[in-house]
């Protein structure tokens, strides 16, 4: 077996590992890679066999968003904390722990294998060069195609902020205006008890300590601002719930059981079905990255601090008519490269992904499987990586599925529309064209937890947005050139076909 065949077989097995796990968690695996894997296995690909996440559409005008009368029957499930007397997890279908560890060990060996590293490195360079040639030949044609698209430009194309923390979702001006208004209106209101003594807001402000209920008022003001800016949506990491058709939530995994116990009540189920679409890992993945997962690792009930890879083993699926809970972790911002490996096996999409540039094999796998990545360049610029060294442009040019997100607008942004600020700075620094920007915006809608009805409305062509290539692009809504869509589709098919030829050659 020559080097080419050996590398292709390794990449093929890695793709099948993700393909097998995705439907078990009601997560997405793209049609095009799935079709090529079926060809390798000699099977017939059927569109009806594809499993997609289910997100509840918004209530129609006049409907009560908290009505539960149409819910499926109660299945009798109970959420137990780890300290419960009988902690019996539900018997969901899925690979057991031994299989997970075997697959993970194979992937660890694959990303360290010299032959595969050389193969993927060369092909990533090829993808970059190929896109540069595409731009030289077709940039003006793409521009002409977009100019023919009347009444649509980048600004009024729908876009989603795919990763934002609710605790820092407002900008600095929002916070300042809220503080000033609250001080003038409620200065003498008792808001805190310190050592048995009641403290007014005026006294509390002097000690620079705000009450939690005022965060709610400030957050409501932020929601009002979002609802007045109808051109983009946000996906927030939960710390407080407010119903809005422009906001969806995902829950930090360290709070998941606590939040689940609170929410699984008849009055709260409807809210969960409309607003909560997934859960995240810990914010700083580098804190818990030292443990190497194996069969000797402690069981969940024995954990004191949950290592990152252990978080990735347990993926929650859809039950009782609620939304699919996607796993959308912080990953690749800090910590070990093995975090990206674990998320390749288990996550629907990831946030940040900077460390992919350190592993050509993983970068190639994320491309071949079209795993979405939400990148926050301004946040990374302040915390981890200078803006001009950010791999966003490289990832985009090679064809990885990236979107732009704000992460923490209060810390890193200055305008009333932080997501537009993120796009504007990326366009200036990386010299992105209108077609580039619209492609990233389209990726953000596809990556999001919006319902199928909402995606159809924002992307057009009814259900064709699920198809790959130009057939799945509604240019009237997305403002993304069909020439670009055809290039992305043909290039992905070419790379997948190379792997197919390398596998069947043996």
Secondary structure as the mmCIF struct_conf table of DSSP 4:
data_model
#
loop_
_struct_conf.conf_type_id
_struct_conf.id
_struct_conf.beg_label_comp_id
_struct_conf.beg_label_asym_id
_struct_conf.beg_label_seq_id
_struct_conf.end_label_comp_id
_struct_conf.end_label_asym_id
_struct_conf.end_label_seq_id
HELX_RH_AL_P HELX_RH_AL_P1 UNK A 3 UNK A 24
TURN_TY1_P TURN_TY1_P1 UNK A 25 UNK A 26
HELX_RH_AL_P HELX_RH_AL_P2 UNK A 31 UNK A 41
TURN_TY1_P TURN_TY1_P2 UNK A 42 UNK A 42
HELX_RH_3T_P HELX_RH_3T_P1 UNK A 47 UNK A 49
HELX_LH_PP_P HELX_LH_PP_P1 UNK A 56 UNK A 60
TURN_TY1_P TURN_TY1_P3 UNK A 61 UNK A 62
TURN_TY1_P TURN_TY1_P4 UNK A 65 UNK A 66
TURN_TY1_P TURN_TY1_P5 UNK A 69 UNK A 70
BEND BEND1 UNK A 71 UNK A 71
HELX_LH_PP_P HELX_LH_PP_P2 UNK A 72 UNK A 74
TURN_TY1_P TURN_TY1_P6 UNK A 82 UNK A 83
BEND BEND2 UNK A 85 UNK A 85
BEND BEND3 UNK A 94 UNK A 94
HELX_RH_AL_P HELX_RH_AL_P3 UNK A 97 UNK A 112
HELX_RH_AL_P HELX_RH_AL_P4 UNK A 114 UNK A 147
TURN_TY1_P TURN_TY1_P7 UNK A 148 UNK A 148
BEND BEND4 UNK A 149 UNK A 149
TURN_TY1_P TURN_TY1_P8 UNK A 150 UNK A 151
BEND BEND5 UNK A 154 UNK A 154
TURN_TY1_P TURN_TY1_P9 UNK A 155 UNK A 156
BEND BEND6 UNK A 157 UNK A 157
STRN STRN1 UNK A 159 UNK A 165
HELX_RH_3T_P HELX_RH_3T_P2 UNK A 166 UNK A 168
BEND BEND7 UNK A 170 UNK A 170
HELX_RH_AL_P HELX_RH_AL_P5 UNK A 172 UNK A 186
TURN_TY1_P TURN_TY1_P10 UNK A 187 UNK A 188
BEND BEND8 UNK A 189 UNK A 189
STRN STRN2 UNK A 190 UNK A 194
TURN_TY1_P TURN_TY1_P11 UNK A 195 UNK A 196
STRN STRN3 UNK A 197 UNK A 200
HELX_RH_AL_P HELX_RH_AL_P6 UNK A 201 UNK A 206
TURN_TY1_P TURN_TY1_P12 UNK A 207 UNK A 208
HELX_RH_AL_P HELX_RH_AL_P7 UNK A 212 UNK A 228
TURN_TY1_P TURN_TY1_P13 UNK A 230 UNK A 231
STRN STRN4 UNK A 232 UNK A 237
HELX_LH_PP_P HELX_LH_PP_P3 UNK A 238 UNK A 238
BEND BEND9 UNK A 239 UNK A 240
TURN_TY1_P TURN_TY1_P14 UNK A 245 UNK A 246
STRN STRN5 UNK A 247 UNK A 252
HELX_RH_3T_P HELX_RH_3T_P3 UNK A 253 UNK A 255
HELX_RH_AL_P HELX_RH_AL_P8 UNK A 256 UNK A 263
BEND BEND10 UNK A 265 UNK A 265
HELX_RH_AL_P HELX_RH_AL_P9 UNK A 266 UNK A 275
STRN STRN6 UNK A 276 UNK A 280
BEND BEND11 UNK A 283 UNK A 283
HELX_RH_3T_P HELX_RH_3T_P4 UNK A 285 UNK A 288
TURN_TY1_P TURN_TY1_P15 UNK A 295 UNK A 296
BEND BEND12 UNK A 297 UNK A 297
HELX_LH_PP_P HELX_LH_PP_P4 UNK A 298 UNK A 299
HELX_RH_3T_P HELX_RH_3T_P5 UNK A 300 UNK A 302
BEND BEND13 UNK A 304 UNK A 305
HELX_RH_AL_P HELX_RH_AL_P10 UNK A 308 UNK A 313
TURN_TY1_P TURN_TY1_P16 UNK A 320 UNK A 321
STRN STRN7 UNK A 326 UNK A 327
STRN STRN8 UNK A 330 UNK A 331
BEND BEND14 UNK A 332 UNK A 335
TURN_TY1_P TURN_TY1_P17 UNK A 337 UNK A 337
HELX_RH_AL_P HELX_RH_AL_P11 UNK A 338 UNK A 346
BEND BEND15 UNK A 348 UNK A 348
STRN STRN9 UNK A 349 UNK A 352
HELX_RH_3T_P HELX_RH_3T_P6 UNK A 354 UNK A 358
HELX_RH_AL_P HELX_RH_AL_P12 UNK A 360 UNK A 368
TURN_TY1_P TURN_TY1_P18 UNK A 369 UNK A 370
STRN STRN10 UNK A 372 UNK A 375
HELX_RH_AL_P HELX_RH_AL_P13 UNK A 377 UNK A 383
TURN_TY1_P TURN_TY1_P19 UNK A 384 UNK A 384
BEND BEND16 UNK A 385 UNK A 385
HELX_RH_3T_P HELX_RH_3T_P7 UNK A 387 UNK A 389
TURN_TY1_P TURN_TY1_P20 UNK A 391 UNK A 391
HELX_RH_AL_P HELX_RH_AL_P14 UNK A 392 UNK A 398
TURN_TY1_P TURN_TY1_P21 UNK A 399 UNK A 399
STRN STRN11 UNK A 402 UNK A 404
STRN STRN12 UNK A 407 UNK A 407
HELX_RH_AL_P HELX_RH_AL_P15 UNK A 409 UNK A 412
BEND BEND17 UNK A 415 UNK A 416
HELX_RH_AL_P HELX_RH_AL_P16 UNK A 418 UNK A 430
TURN_TY1_P TURN_TY1_P22 UNK A 431 UNK A 431
HELX_RH_AL_P HELX_RH_AL_P17 UNK A 434 UNK A 447
BEND BEND18 UNK A 448 UNK A 448
HELX_RH_AL_P HELX_RH_AL_P18 UNK A 452 UNK A 459
BEND BEND19 UNK A 461 UNK A 461
HELX_RH_3T_P HELX_RH_3T_P8 UNK A 462 UNK A 466
BEND BEND20 UNK A 467 UNK A 467
BEND BEND21 UNK A 469 UNK A 469
HELX_RH_3T_P HELX_RH_3T_P9 UNK A 470 UNK A 472
HELX_RH_AL_P HELX_RH_AL_P19 UNK A 475 UNK A 478
HELX_RH_AL_P HELX_RH_AL_P20 UNK A 482 UNK A 504
TURN_TY1_P TURN_TY1_P23 UNK A 505 UNK A 505
#
